Amino acid sequence: MDTLVYSLIRITLMILIFRSVIKLMGGGGFATRSIKRSEPQSSTPSDTEEAEANEKKPEPPKMVEDEVTKKPIAEHKAYILVDDEGNRRYFADWDSRQLYIQSKST
């Protein structure tokens, strides 16, 4: 019984290896699935212009100024602090934020 099981496993393994080699070599005429090639679509200039007009271009990030160093930074990268009056203060790094807080507390 064991030799039958080992023989079946050996045959299955050989078939799998053979199929893998055939697939790696490009399939030849033995491919099980056929690939349907699509016809190239001709595009007129008006189609291209419409497609470009419909594409949404990414907006540049909103730039803000660091309160301490006065350097411009992108708003999404800034540390934001809301002061007592509700104004937003932007900082390039945590240390400049801490310096601003210390200067306002004294």
C-alpha positions in Angstrom: 0.0 0.0 0.0 2.9 2.4 0.9 4.5 1.8 -2.5 1.3 2.7 -4.3 1.0 6.0 -2.3 4.6 6.9 -3.0 4.2 6.1 -6.7 1.2 8.4 -6.9 3.0 11.2 -5.1 6.1 10.7 -7.4 3.9 10.8 -10.6 2.0 13.9 -9.4 5.3 15.6 -8.6 6.7 14.8 -12.0 3.6 16.2 -13.7 3.7 19.4 -11.7 7.4 19.9 -12.5 6.8 19.2 -16.2 3.9 21.7 -16.3 6.1 24.4 -14.6 8.9 23.9 -17.0 6.5 24.2 -20.0 5.0 27.4 -18.5 8.4 28.9 -18.0 9.4 28.2 -21.6 6.4 30.1 -22.9 3.7 27.6 -22.9 4.2 26.4 -26.5 1.0 24.7 -27.8 0.3 23.1 -24.4 -1.1 26.2 -22.7 -4.5 25.5 -21.0 -5.7 29.1 -21.4 -5.6 31.2 -24.5 -4.9 34.9 -24.1 -7.1 37.1 -26.2 -5.1 40.1 -27.6 -7.0 43.3 -27.8 -7.0 45.4 -30.9 -5.0 48.7 -30.5 -7.5 51.5 -30.2 -6.9 54.5 -32.4 -7.2 57.7 -30.5 -8.0 61.0 -32.1 -6.5 64.2 -30.8 -9.9 65.3 -29.4 -10.1 62.1 -27.3 -6.7 62.8 -25.8 -7.6 66.4 -25.1 -10.8 65.3 -23.3 -9.0 62.7 -21.3 -6.4 65.3 -20.2 -9.0 67.8 -19.3 -10.9 65.3 -17.2 -7.9 64.2 -15.3 -7.6 65.8 -11.9 -4.2 67.2 -11.2 -3.0 67.0 -7.6 -3.0 70.4 -5.9 0.2 71.6 -4.3 0.2 71.5 -0.5 -0.8 74.6 1.3 2.3 76.4 2.7 2.4 78.0 6.1 5.1 79.8 8.0 6.8 78.5 11.2 6.1 80.9 14.0 9.7 80.8 15.4 12.0 80.2 12.5 9.8 82.0 9.9 10.5 79.2 7.3 7.8 78.0 5.0 6.5 74.5 5.5 3.7 72.4 4.2 0.6 72.5 6.4 0.2 68.7 6.5 3.8 68.3 7.9 3.5 71.1 10.5 2.9 70.8 14.2 -0.2 72.9 14.9 -0.9 74.7 18.1 -4.2 76.5 18.8 -3.6 79.5 21.1 -6.1 81.0 23.6 -7.7 83.2 21.0 -8.4 80.3 18.6 -5.6 81.1 16.1 -3.6 78.3 14.6 0.1 78.4 15.0 2.3 76.3 12.8 5.8 74.9 13.6 8.3 72.9 11.6 9.5 70.8 14.5 8.6 70.0 18.1 11.4 72.1 19.5 10.3 75.3 17.9 6.8 74.6 19.2 8.2 74.2 22.7 10.2 77.5 22.4 7.0 79.3 21.4 5.1 77.9 24.4 7.9 78.9 26.7 8.2 82.4 25.3 4.4 82.9 25.8 4.3 81.5 29.3 6.9 84.0 30.7 
